[in-house]
Amino acid sequence: GASMGKDGDSRGLVSKEYLDRFAELFERFEYAKDPNSREARESESDFNSLLDQVYSTEVEPRCPSISPSAFKAFIRRHCQAIIANRDQKITCPPPSA
């Protein structure tokens, strides 16, 4: 469902599945022990590709007033918030896929 967001913010335009995927990729390169490792570089590349894809298929057609750079900044902040929130509380880890 696209009903998460209100007041026209981009959260409602992007599914929770995408947001979770962004956070997963973001953490792999932004918080990598070795930012130059292949995994970190590939994760960043995947993150940017997914960002472009989601922007052009989900965001731009429904909300052209959001620029690609604003969308990217929003997603990065969202990912940082998810990771920060997760680190603050002890939770049962999700089953690994």
GUKOL-128391 format. One record per residue (C-alpha): residue number from 0; residue in three letters; x, y, z. Coordinates in pm, whole numbers. Each point is the difference from the previous one (the first is absolute). Example, Ala and Ser with C-alpha at 12.3 -4.5 7.8 and 13.67 -1.06 7.14 Angstrom:
2
seq | type | c1 | c2 | c3
0 | ALA | 1230 | -450 | 780
1 | SER | 137 | 344 | -66
END
This chain:
97
seq | type | c1 | c2 | c3
0 | GLY | 0 | 0 | 0
1 | ALA | 104 | 353 | -71
2 | SER | -190 | 144 | 294
3 | MET | 295 | 47 | 237
4 | GLY | 73 | 358 | -97
5 | LYS | -205 | 307 | 57
6 | ASP | 30 | 364 | -106
7 | GLY | 167 | -102 | -325
8 | ASP | 328 | -121 | 148
9 | SER | 177 | -270 | -198
10 | ARG | -55 | -275 | 257
11 | GLY | -346 | -67 | -134
12 | LEU | 140 | -39 | -350
13 | VAL | 244 | -274 | 93
14 | SER | -100 | -341 | 133
15 | LYS | 133 | -134 | 327
16 | GLU | 173 | -278 | -196
17 | TYR | 200 | 258 | -194
18 | LEU | 77 | 200 | 314
19 | ASP | 128 | -314 | 174
20 | ARG | 212 | -87 | -302
21 | PHE | 145 | 352 | -12
22 | ALA | 89 | -20 | 370
23 | GLU | 164 | -340 | -45
24 | LEU | 216 | 119 | -292
25 | PHE | 73 | 335 | 163
26 | GLU | 128 | -166 | 315
27 | ARG | 231 | -224 | -202
28 | PHE | 191 | 288 | -154
29 | GLU | -57 | 292 | 238
30 | TYR | 94 | -202 | 309
31 | ALA | 243 | -242 | -165
32 | LYS | 317 | -83 | 193
33 | ASP | 181 | 32 | -331
34 | PRO | -176 | 256 | -223
35 | ASN | 224 | -101 | -291
36 | SER | -90 | -367 | 17
37 | ARG | -174 | -150 | -300
38 | GLU | -313 | -66 | 203
39 | ALA | -21 | 362 | 117
40 | ARG | 53 | 135 | -352
41 | GLU | -253 | -242 | -151
42 | SER | -254 | 84 | 270
43 | GLU | 40 | 371 | -70
44 | SER | -38 | -64 | -371
45 | ASP | -313 | -213 | 61
46 | PHE | -136 | 270 | 233
47 | ASN | 44 | 269 | -267
48 | SER | -149 | -219 | -274
49 | LEU | -301 | -83 | 215
50 | LEU | -34 | 368 | 91
51 | ASP | -12 | 97 | -368
52 | GLN | -244 | -279 | -79
53 | VAL | -238 | 79 | 286
54 | TYR | 19 | 371 | -72
55 | SER | -88 | -43 | -367
56 | THR | -272 | -264 | 52
57 | GLU | -159 | 98 | 333
58 | VAL | 82 | 359 | 89
59 | GLU | 32 | 209 | -314
60 | PRO | -327 | -114 | -167
61 | ARG | -202 | 70 | 314
62 | CYS | 187 | 294 | 145
63 | PRO | 216 | 176 | -261
64 | SER | 63 | 289 | 239
65 | ILE | 242 | -221 | 198
66 | SER | 344 | 27 | -161
67 | PRO | 233 | -302 | -26
68 | SER | 244 | 164 | 242
69 | ALA | -277 | 73 | 253
70 | PHE | -118 | -360 | -28
71 | LYS | 354 | -130 | 53
72 | ALA | 49 | 226 | 303
73 | PHE | -332 | -118 | 143
74 | ILE | 89 | -368 | -49
75 | ARG | 345 | 48 | 157
76 | ARG | -152 | 172 | 306
77 | HIS | -263 | -271 | 22
78 | CYS | 269 | -272 | -8
79 | GLN | 208 | 176 | 265
80 | ALA | -309 | 28 | 221
81 | ILE | -89 | -367 | -43
82 | ILE | 353 | -108 | 87
83 | ALA | 28 | 242 | 294
84 | ASN | -336 | -110 | 141
85 | ARG | 90 | -363 | -40
86 | ASP | 328 | 49 | 182
87 | GLN | -168 | 165 | 297
88 | LYS | -218 | -286 | 106
89 | ILE | 54 | -367 | 48
90 | THR | -214 | -188 | -245
91 | CYS | -27 | -356 | -111
92 | PRO | 184 | -20 | -332
93 | PRO | -222 | -78 | -298
94 | PRO | 42 | -347 | -150
95 | SER | 262 | 22 | -272
96 | ALA | -143 | -48 | -346
END
